[in-house]
């Protein structure tokens, strides 16, 4: 299984959805792509749940779910269209494979805690994967949820912080700094690791290590907003901006060149 090729295909379909809809959030969808691909194609077990707390990155989740066969890829063309199942934020009741509605920022970790606690009560060995944004980590509810997970010893919660360091208004450090975020989560009683969020090996190893702990796990994944498309990378302006025709063509060319390089390099 070549995770690099899967991720590139997912990135193409993220851009397709947003270009076709003339609306969406490409930057943060591209930054969390490799995390979602790792979870769905390598890490998830039957009965596990995935909560995309940063629900505005729904194009990434939809592209991954379509790649996994939860629904036909042709449906991606309806993204953000009237009466489509694939709205700007994921719907639990409309989209196959979505485990929780999300997009009201800060709430996903609380949802993950509730599911994880129910697993404990039912004596299930499953895990809950939660992906939060670093701008989202400015929300007070994230820290209430962090206390809750620690208090109830929810070692079946594995959370990724998509740390691309940018949000819609600019740099996180300029809007509301969250650092030292590693030390903060550690002080809340979490097991914390910091990794390259675009390295499949590091993502997978971090999850395997997290599963051996007796406390909730936070994986700080250092990522690039707009990863895979050079003119988008590390640019806050691509947080919630659709591509025009020329930009879409350039972005696809960049991804196709990346795919060619990956294929020359062999399997991941």
matplotlib code that plots the C-alpha trace (Angstrom):
import matplotlib.pyplot as plt

x = [0.0, 1.6, 0.4, 2.1, 0.1, -3.1, -2.4, -1.6, -4.9, -6.7, -5.1, -6.2, -9.8, -9.6, -8.7, -11.4, -14.1, -13.1, -12.5, -15.8, -17.7, -15.9, -15.8, -14.0, -10.9, -7.9, -5.0, -6.1, -7.5, -4.1, -2.2, -4.2, -4.3, -1.4, -2.8, -6.2, -4.6, -2.5, -5.5, -7.9, -5.4, -3.0, -4.1, -7.9, -9.5, -13.1, -15.1, -12.6, -14.0, -12.5, -13.5, -12.4, -12.9, -11.6, -14.7, -14.0, -11.4, -14.2, -13.0, -10.0, -12.3, -14.7, -11.8, -10.4, -13.8, -14.4, -11.0, -12.0, -15.2, -17.7, -19.4, -18.8, -16.1, -18.6, -20.4, -17.3, -18.6, -21.5, -19.4, -21.1, -23.9, -27.5, -29.1, -25.7, -24.8, -21.3, -21.8, -19.1, -19.1, -19.5, -23.0, -23.2, -26.6, -26.0, -22.5, -21.4, -18.2, -18.6, -18.6, -19.6, -20.8, -18.2, -17.2, -18.3, -14.7, -13.5, -16.2, -14.6, -12.4, -15.3, -17.2, -14.1, -14.0, -17.7, -17.2, -14.0, -15.7, -18.5, -15.9, -14.4, -17.8, -18.6, -15.2, -14.3, -10.7, -11.4, -9.7, -11.0, -8.8, -9.5, -7.9, -7.9, -6.5, -3.9, -6.1, -8.9, -6.7, -7.3, -10.8, -11.4, -13.4, -10.3, -8.7, -11.8, -11.8, -8.1, -8.8, -11.7, -9.6, -6.9, -9.3, -11.0, -7.7, -8.9, -5.9, -8.1, -8.2, -5.5, -5.5, -3.6, -2.9, -2.6, 0.1, 0.4, 0.9, -1.6, -5.3, -7.7, -6.4, -2.7, -0.1, -1.3, 1.4, 0.0, -3.6, -3.4, -0.3, -0.8, 2.9, 4.4, 1.7, 3.6, 4.3, 0.7, -0.8, 1.8, 0.8, -2.8, -1.7, -1.4, 1.3, 2.7, 4.8, 5.9, 6.4, 6.6, 2.9, 3.8, 5.9, 3.8, 6.4, 6.4, 2.6, 2.3, 5.1, 3.6, 0.2, 1.7, 3.6, 0.5, -1.5, 1.0, 0.3, -2.0, -3.1, -4.6, -2.2, -1.5, 0.5, 1.7, 2.0, 4.0, 2.5, 2.4, -0.8, -1.5, 1.0, 1.7, 0.9, 4.0, 2.1, -0.3, 2.2, 2.6, 0.2, -2.7, -4.6, -5.4, -7.2, -10.6, -10.0, -11.2, -8.9, -9.6, -9.1, -5.4, -4.6, -6.4, -4.4, -1.1, -2.0, -2.8, 0.5, 2.4, 0.7, 1.2, 4.9, 5.0, 3.3, 5.8, 8.7, 7.0, 6.5, 10.2, 11.0, 9.0, 6.6, 6.2]
y = [0.0, 3.3, 5.9, 8.7, 7.9, 7.7, 11.1, 12.7, 11.4, 12.7, 16.1, 16.2, 15.5, 18.1, 20.7, 19.3, 19.7, 23.3, 24.4, 23.0, 24.5, 27.8, 27.6, 25.8, 25.6, 24.2, 25.2, 23.3, 20.4, 19.8, 20.1, 17.3, 15.0, 12.7, 12.3, 11.2, 8.9, 7.3, 6.7, 5.4, 3.3, 2.0, 2.5, 2.2, -0.9, -2.0, -0.1, 2.8, 6.3, 9.4, 12.9, 15.7, 18.5, 21.1, 20.4, 23.2, 20.8, 18.5, 18.3, 16.2, 13.9, 13.5, 12.7, 10.1, 8.5, 8.4, 6.8, 4.2, 3.4, 4.8, 6.5, 7.1, 9.6, 11.2, 12.6, 14.8, 17.0, 18.0, 19.4, 22.5, 22.4, 22.8, 19.6, 17.7, 15.3, 16.8, 20.2, 22.5, 20.8, 17.0, 15.6, 12.4, 11.5, 12.2, 11.0, 7.4, 7.1, 10.3, 9.5, 12.9, 16.3, 18.9, 22.5, 24.5, 24.7, 23.3, 20.7, 17.7, 16.7, 16.7, 14.4, 12.1, 12.0, 10.9, 8.1, 7.0, 6.9, 4.8, 2.4, 2.1, 1.5, -1.2, -2.7, -2.2, -2.0, 0.6, 4.0, 7.4, 9.5, 13.2, 15.9, 19.5, 22.6, 24.7, 27.8, 25.7, 25.1, 28.7, 27.6, 27.2, 24.0, 22.2, 22.7, 21.7, 18.5, 18.0, 18.0, 15.6, 13.1, 13.2, 12.9, 9.8, 8.3, 8.1, 6.4, 5.4, 9.0, 9.7, 13.3, 15.0, 18.7, 19.8, 22.4, 24.4, 27.6, 29.6, 30.5, 32.7, 35.9, 35.1, 33.5, 31.8, 33.5, 36.9, 36.1, 34.1, 32.1, 28.5, 27.7, 26.1, 23.7, 20.5, 21.6, 22.7, 19.3, 17.6, 19.7, 18.6, 15.0, 13.9, 11.8, 14.2, 13.5, 16.0, 14.7, 15.7, 15.6, 14.7, 11.7, 8.5, 6.6, 9.2, 9.3, 5.5, 5.1, 7.9, 6.2, 2.8, 4.4, 6.2, 3.0, 1.7, 4.6, 4.8, 8.4, 10.3, 11.0, 14.2, 14.0, 17.5, 17.1, 19.9, 20.5, 23.0, 24.7, 24.0, 21.1, 19.7, 22.9, 25.2, 28.5, 27.6, 26.4, 28.4, 31.1, 32.1, 33.5, 30.0, 29.2, 29.7, 30.7, 28.8, 28.3, 30.0, 28.0, 29.0, 28.2, 24.9, 23.9, 24.9, 23.0, 19.8, 20.1, 20.4, 17.3, 15.3, 16.2, 15.1, 11.9, 11.2, 11.7, 9.4, 6.6, 6.8, 6.5, 3.3, 2.1, 3.9]
z = [0.0, -1.1, 1.3, -0.6, -3.8, -1.8, -0.1, -3.5, -4.9, -1.8, -2.3, -5.9, -4.8, -2.1, -4.7, -7.1, -4.5, -3.6, -7.1, -8.3, -5.4, -5.6, -1.8, 0.9, 3.1, 1.1, 3.4, 6.5, 4.5, 2.8, 6.1, 7.8, 4.7, 5.8, 9.3, 7.9, 5.3, 8.0, 10.3, 7.6, 5.6, 8.3, 11.9, 12.3, 13.6, 13.3, 15.9, 16.3, 15.7, 14.0, 15.0, 12.7, 15.2, 12.7, 10.6, 8.1, 6.6, 5.6, 2.0, 3.3, 5.2, 2.3, -0.1, 2.3, 2.9, -0.9, -1.4, 1.2, -0.7, 1.8, -1.1, -4.8, -5.8, -8.2, -5.1, -4.5, -7.3, -5.2, -2.3, -0.7, -3.3, -2.4, -1.1, -1.2, 1.6, 1.5, 3.1, 4.4, 7.8, 8.1, 9.0, 11.0, 9.6, 5.9, 5.1, 5.4, 7.5, 9.5, 13.2, 14.5, 13.3, 13.7, 12.8, 15.8, 16.9, 20.2, 20.6, 18.9, 21.8, 24.2, 21.7, 21.6, 25.4, 25.5, 23.0, 24.7, 28.1, 26.7, 25.3, 28.8, 30.4, 27.7, 28.2, 24.6, 23.5, 20.7, 20.3, 19.3, 17.0, 17.2, 14.9, 16.2, 14.7, 16.4, 16.0, 17.5, 20.5, 21.5, 22.5, 26.2, 25.7, 24.4, 27.8, 29.7, 27.6, 28.2, 32.0, 31.5, 29.5, 32.1, 35.0, 33.6, 32.4, 28.8, 27.4, 24.4, 23.2, 20.6, 19.5, 16.7, 16.8, 13.2, 14.0, 10.8, 12.9, 10.8, 11.0, 9.0, 10.5, 10.2, 12.5, 15.6, 17.6, 16.5, 17.1, 20.3, 21.1, 22.3, 22.9, 24.8, 23.8, 24.5, 28.1, 28.5, 27.5, 29.7, 32.7, 32.0, 32.4, 28.8, 27.1, 24.4, 21.4, 18.7, 15.1, 11.5, 10.5, 6.9, 7.7, 7.6, 9.5, 12.3, 12.5, 12.6, 15.2, 17.4, 17.4, 18.2, 21.2, 22.3, 22.5, 25.2, 27.6, 30.6, 29.8, 26.9, 24.1, 22.2, 19.0, 18.0, 14.2, 12.7, 9.3, 6.4, 5.6, 1.9, 1.9, -1.6, -3.5, -3.4, -3.9, -1.1, 1.5, 4.7, 3.4, 5.7, 2.8, 1.7, 4.9, 3.3, -0.3, -3.4, -6.4, -9.8, -13.0, -13.5, -9.8, -10.0, -13.1, -11.5, -8.3, -10.2, -12.1, -8.8, -7.4, -10.6, -10.5, -6.8, -7.7, -10.5, -8.0, -5.4, -8.0, -8.9, -5.2, -4.8, -2.1, 1.3]

ax = plt.figure().add_subplot(projection="3d")
ax.plot(x, y, z, "-o")
ax.set_aspect("equal")
plt.show()
